[in-house]
Amino acid sequence: MSEKSKFSGCPATGIGSMPGGDAREAAKTVTGSFADGQGMPYLAELPARGPGADMIGRSVGLLVEMYGHVEPSGWRISDRPGRDTRRARSWLGEDLDALEEFTQGYEGLLKVQAVGPWTLAAALELRGGEAMLADAGACRDVAESLAEGLRAHLAEVRRRMPGANVVLQLDEPSLTAVLLGRVRSASGYRTYRAVDRQIVEATLRDVLAAAGEDGTTLVHSCAPEVPVALLRRAGADGVSLDFSLLTEREEEAIGEAVEGGTQLFLGVVPSTDAASEGMSDPGGSVKGVRMLWRRLGLNPGTLAESVTITPSCGLAGASPAYARTALAHSARAARSLADNPE
């Protein structure tokens, strides 16, 4: 199917975050781990540097005509760009410089990540301290600002890496909580009302469209109960999730996604050193994926073209040595899946 070809040559990748604060070292690790067709390199995020390099701060720096600053409770909307917004933009520029250095002449898939509109609305505070999620108009405003910022960001990445086919990943770990009314208010004593699924879907579609008519997109969540069918309807070419959190209830949606040409990014490699047992056996890491294919009655020959192997989540909490190991292991596990689909 034509949809599958969008991710051809993408057996493995990482989620986004890396440990430490050295942009050049992170870019070197990410590009080196997926050299020679072993997977998709990406623009690393380094949250250990502090506010502005964190997941929310990075995306605040992308917003157009909307700014943020750090309060003890988290990121809050500002009237004008202050130190925290400027720092976020500066670190993004530093990370782009490093990636550009290590991708000279690169041709192939290249991924950039940003927080999606609903996780951003759940995390960003209005001036009164409540989440943007409490205000439908504010949710629309932040989504529009994000989409505009992403268009400019993707244009910059394409200018710097002209041979790359740039993939946009939206990180939406709070999406299920938004849909089910589980996001807690500032006081913690109540939750915000669930957002209508059609509004959620339409907003995601508008932001994913920032990738362009021929752009390639995916949505990542390492939370349980990822709404796979909704993400597909919103236009995501791929869905990225923590494989260990999949339940039998979600398997039908997974099977339909595969048959419909949606790429599955399955997090099967532990994202921290503490959970790294079994890292000597790449085939063992993807055993559950093979079993899932059998339960769904899918053709084993489609495994390698339908699945991209990743760590279970970002690697910010890992040691630098383990982060390198996890990315290399993802590539080896993907090879095992291709070589021995059954």
N, C-alpha and C positions, 0 to 999 in steps of 0.2 A: 504494500500500500504506500502511497506517496507520503502519508504522515510519518511512516516509519523511517523513511529515508532522511528525514530531518535530523535524526540522531545516529545516522550510520557513522561508524568509526568512533563510537562512544561507549566502549565496554565498561568504563569505570570513571568515577570523578569523586570530588569531595563536596561537602555541603557549603562551606564558605569560610568559617572562622578557623584561625590557626593560633598556636600559642606564641607568646613572646611579643616583642615590639619592633623587630627588625624587618622592615618591609622588603629589603633586598633578599634576605635569607628566606623569608616566606615565599617570595616569588620564585626564587631558585628551586625551593623544595617542590612547589606545586607544578612548575613546568617540567622539572626533571622527573618527577614521579610518573607523569603521563606523556613522556616523550615517545617518539616512534610508534604512534598509533595505539598506545596502551590506554588512552583515555582522554578526557577533556580537562585541560587546565582551566584555572579560574582566577578571578581577582580576589586575592585573600583579604580577609578582614582580621584585624588584630586588636580585639577589645581590651587586652591587658594594658594598652597605652592609656586607658582612662576614658572619661566622658568625651563623646565625639567620635571615638573609635568603636564604641559599643554598637550593637545592632540597631537600636532606635536612633542613636545620635548620628550614625552614618546616614540613615535615610532622612533625618531632619536636615542634614546638610545638602540633600538633593532637592528639597522643596523650593518652589519658585514663589516669591513674594509671600512667604510664610516662614517664620523663624522660631527658634526655640532656645531655651536656656535650662540649666540644670538646677532643680530644687532638691532639698533632702528627700522628697518623695519620688523624684524622677524628672523626666523632661516635661517642660511646660511651654506653651505657646508665648511668644514675645512679639512686641510691636516692631522691633528692628533687629538686625543681626548683631549679636553681641559676641563676646569672647568664645562661648561654647560653639556657636554656629560656625564662626571663623575657623576654630580648631578642627571641627569635623570636615570642613571643606579642604583644609590644608592637608590633613592626613589622607584624605581620598586622593588628592593630587600626588602625594608622596607614593602611595600604593600604585597608582597608574604609571608613574615614572618607572618604578621598579619592574612592573609587569612588562612595560614596553621594552625595557632593556633586555629581558630574558625571552622575548617572543619575536626578536628580529627575524624577519623572513618566514614567520610561522603561518601556515595555511591549515585551517581546520576549525573545529568548534572551540569556542572560547566563552566561558560563562561569567556573567556578573550577577550579583545578588543585591536585592533591596527588600526591606520589609514591606509587606503588602498593605493595602489601605485599611483593612479591618484590624490587623494587629497593631498598626500605627494608631488608629482611632481608639483602641482599647488602652494603649500605653501613654499616649500624649494627653497632658492635662490642659484644660481650659484655664483661664486666668483665676477662676474661683476654686480650682483644685479638683473639680470633677473631670472624669475622662471625656474626651471628645465624643465618645460613643453615646453620651447622654443627649447629644444635640445633632439631629439629623442634618441640619444645614452645615454644621461643622464637619461632619463626616463627608459630605459632598465636596466641601472646600478642600479638605486635605487630600482627597482622592484626585481631584482635578490638579492640584498643585504637584502632587507626586507624579502623575502621568506626564505633566509638562516637564518636570525635572528629569524624569527618566528618558524622555525623548532627547533632551540635550546631552545627558550622560552617555547614552548609547551612541549618539553621533560622535562624541569625543573619543570613545573607545574605538569606534570604527575608523576614525581619522588616524589614530595612533597605531593601530594594528590592522592595516588595510587588507591583509590577506586572510583575516579571521572571519569566521561565520559566528557572529556574536549571539549568544543565547541569554535571554533574560529569565532569571529565577526570582520569583516573589516568595519571601519567607512569611508564612501565615500560621505560626504556632497557636495563636489565639482564635483562629477562625471557628473552630467547633464550639468554643466557649461563647463566642458572639452569637452563633446560630441557636444555641440552646439556653441563652440567658444566664450564663454562669460567670460572667465577668463581674467582679466585686466592685462596689462603689468606693469612694475615697475613705469613708468611715469604716468599711468592711462589714457593716451590719446588713447590707442589702446587696442585691445584684441589679445590674442594668437589664432593661427589658430586651428580650431576644429580638434580633433584627430580622425582618422578613427575608426569606430565602431568595425571593426574586430580586430584591434590592441588593442583597449581598452578591448574587450572581452577576447582575448588570454592572455593578461597580467594579468587580474583578475583571469583567470583560473589557471595560473602558481602560483600565490601567494596563492590562496585558496588551492592549492594542498599541501601546506606546512603543512596542518592539517593531512596529511597521507591518505592512500587509504581508510581506514575505518573511517576517521575523519568526524566530523559534522561541518558545516559552515553556516554562514549567513552574509549578507551585510546590513548595516544600513545607511540610509540617512534621515535626517529630513528636506531636501530641497524639493521643489516641483518637479513634473515630474520625479519621480524615474523610471529608465528604467528597469522595472520588467522582461520583456522577456529576455533582454540582460543578466541580472544577473542570471537568470535560466540557460541560455545556457552556462554561464561561470562556472556553477557547484555549485552555492549556494543552500544549502538545505533549507534556509529560507531567507525571505526578510523583513526587519524592516523599517517601515516608520511612519510618522506623519499622522494619519488618517484624521485630519482636512484639510490636503492639497490635499487629493484625489479629482480628478475631474471625471465627467462622462466619459470623453475621455479615462481614464485609467482603467475603470471598466472591460472591456473585457479582458485585460491582467491579471487583478486580478483573474477573474473567471477561466481563463486558468491555472493560477498558482495553484489555489486550486485543480482543477481537475487533475493536473499533479503531485500532492503530495508535492508541495512546502508549507512550513509552513509560515504563515503570522504573523509577529510581529507588532501588531497595537497599535500605540501610541494614546491612548484615554484619558489618565489622564494628566491634566496640569502639566508642569514641574517647574512652579514657584508659589510662594504663591499668587501673584497678580491675577492669573487667576484661582484661586481654587474654584470658585462657583460650587455648586452642588456636593461637595465631600461627602455629607451625603447620597447620593443615588447611590450605586454601579450599580444597574440595569439601571439607567438613563445614566450612563457613556458608556454603551455598546449598547444603543438603536440604534444608527446609524449603528453599526455592524450588528445587526439583520436585519435592513432595507436593508442594502447592500446585505445580503444573499438572501432576498426575491426578490430584483430587478434582481439578477443574476440567479434566479431560482435554487439555490443550496439547497441541503437537510439540514434543520436545525439541524438534528442529527449529521452532520459533523462539526458543529461550534466549539465545545470544543476541538476536536482533530486537527483541522486545524488552529486555532488561538491562539496566545499567547498575552496576554494583557500587555502593558508597559506604562510608562509615554511617553509624546509626544517627549521628547528629554532628554538629560542628566540633572541631578539635581544640577549641580554646582552652578546655580544661585538661588537656593532655600535656605531657612533657614534649619538648621539641623532637627528641629521639623517637618517642612513640608515635607522634604525628607522622613522621616520615615512614615508620613501619606500617601504620594503618593505611596510608595511601598506597604504598607498594603492595600491601596485602590485598587491598581492594582490586588492584589490577591483576594480581595473580589469581584471585578467586574468580574474576570474570573470565580469565583464560580457561580455568578449570570448567566453568559452565559451558563455554563454547566447545571445548574439546570432548567433554563427557556430559552431554545434556541429559542422559538417562541414568 
